Amino acid sequence: MDMEWMAWTPVTAGFFIVIVVMLIGMTCWEIVSPNVARKGLLPIVTTRGDRLFVGLLSSAYIHLAWVGLTDYPVWIATVFSVGFIVAVQRWG
């Protein structure tokens, strides 16, 4: 299978590996402790899975904006994204 169409760098591979690990972790957490929908800082009632989706989608936009608007290393955007996902999961 030819994978040259995708720029598989260690950062890209790490990003997808982290997403898969987060999804597996959320699945295990849901099995052990079912969640209850709640309203936090986000203007809608959300579950843990909803907040994870919002966090991951926002992470993609943070990375796209970072790459498009700055010349700084991408790992800095990753730090911001992780912080944002943690904040959304905790208080969102």
N, C-alpha and C positions, 0 to 999 in steps of 0.2 A: 504494500500500500504506500503510495507516494504522498508524503506529508510536507513537501516543500512549499505548498501553497500557504502554510501557516508558519509564522515566525516563532517557532518554539524556542524561546530563550529560557534560561532558568527562572527568570521572574514570571514569565507567562505560565510555565508549568507549575510553579509554586502557587500562583494565583488560583488556578483551577484545582489543584490539590487541596488548598485551604477551603475552597467552596465545597468540595466533596466531603471533606472531613466535617465541616460545619453541618451539612445536611444529614450525615450519619449521626452526628452528636444530637441534633435536634430530634431526629426520629427516636433515638434511644431515650432521650429525656421525656418525650411525649408518651412513650410506652410506660416508663416508670412513674411519671407524674403528669397525668392529663391536665391541660391548662384550662383556664377560664378567660373568656374574652373580657377585656377591660379597656377603659379610655384613659390615656395618659396625656403626654404632650402633643401627640398627633391628634388631629381634629376628627378622628374616626375611632370606632371601637375596633380593637385588633386582638389577635391571638399572637402567640410567640412566632408561629410560622409566618403570619402577615408581617410582623415587625422584621423578621429575618429577610423576607422578600423585599421590603422597602429599603432595608439597609444594604442589601446586595445591589439592588438597582441604583441606589444613590452612590454606592461605591463605584459602579461602572461610570456614572456621570462625572464623579470627582476625578477619576483617572483620565477620562476623555478630555475634560477641561484642563487638567494639569498638563497633559501632553500637548494639547493645542495652544495653550496660552503661556507656558513657561519653558525654560531650557534646563530646569533643575532635574535631578534624578527622580525616576518614577517611584523609588522606595519611599520618598517623602509623602507622596500622594497615598501610598499604601498605609502609612502611619496615620494620616488623617482619616482614611476610610475605616480603619479598624476602630479608631476612637469614635467615629460617627456610628458605626454598627453597635458598639458597646453601649453608647448613649441611647440609641433607639431601643435596643433590647431592654435596657434598664428602666428608662423613664418614658419611652414612647408609648 
